Amino acid sequence: MGKLSRIELDVVSNEVYSKVVDEVNDKCLKIVNENVDFSLFKELREVELKKEKLESELDKFVNNVKDEFNIRISYNSVGRYGYKENENLFNIVGSVDYNCKKNIEKELILNGIEKGLNINELISNMVKEFVSKEFKS
């Protein structure tokens, strides 16, 4: 019996390995099929399929809200950000333009704050003004 070349060695060892894997997998599958209740797997598959369908419907709903009202919302998924049982179902996303903050600062710098003015009143008035601007845009 002679020595195998490197290529022959690779071919033969790959063939033997492939057949060993196939036979071991077949035996394992037979054991599992005879002894394991697959009802949980089937139930989970059904839930996953239903989840996919619901996520598709939710995406359509979110897009409709954005298109109709120009409001972006996102669903608070169970697996995200340390979900808590009584947490909101959704968040409003990016509803106020970042330029709003710059405009507030600019107005405060340009107009200053009158001496003796009640700061809470100033804040309340500015909130009303900028909220109305945000809903107009």
Contacts in CASP RR format, 6 or more apart in sequence:
PFRMAT RR
TARGET T0000
AUTHOR 0000-0000-0000
METHOD contacts of the structure
MODEL  1
MGKLSRIELDVVSNEVYSKVVDEVNDKCLKIVNENVDFSLFKELREVELK
KEKLESELDKFVNNVKDEFNIRISYNSVGRYGYKENENLFNIVGSVDYNC
KKNIEKELILNGIEKGLNINELISNMVKEFVSKEFKS
4 12 0 8 1.000
58 75 0 8 1.000
62 72 0 8 1.000
62 73 0 8 1.000
62 74 0 8 1.000
62 75 0 8 1.000
65 71 0 8 1.000
65 72 0 8 1.000
65 73 0 8 1.000
66 72 0 8 1.000
66 73 0 8 1.000
71 92 0 8 1.000
71 95 0 8 1.000
72 92 0 8 1.000
72 93 0 8 1.000
72 94 0 8 1.000
72 95 0 8 1.000
73 90 0 8 1.000
73 91 0 8 1.000
73 92 0 8 1.000
73 93 0 8 1.000
74 90 0 8 1.000
74 91 0 8 1.000
74 93 0 8 1.000
75 89 0 8 1.000
75 90 0 8 1.000
76 83 0 8 1.000
76 87 0 8 1.000
76 88 0 8 1.000
76 89 0 8 1.000
76 90 0 8 1.000
76 91 0 8 1.000
77 83 0 8 1.000
95 134 0 8 1.000
96 134 0 8 1.000
97 134 0 8 1.000
97 137 0 8 1.000
100 130 0 8 1.000
100 133 0 8 1.000
100 134 0 8 1.000
103 130 0 8 1.000
103 133 0 8 1.000
104 126 0 8 1.000
104 130 0 8 1.000
107 126 0 8 1.000
113 119 0 8 1.000
113 122 0 8 1.000
END
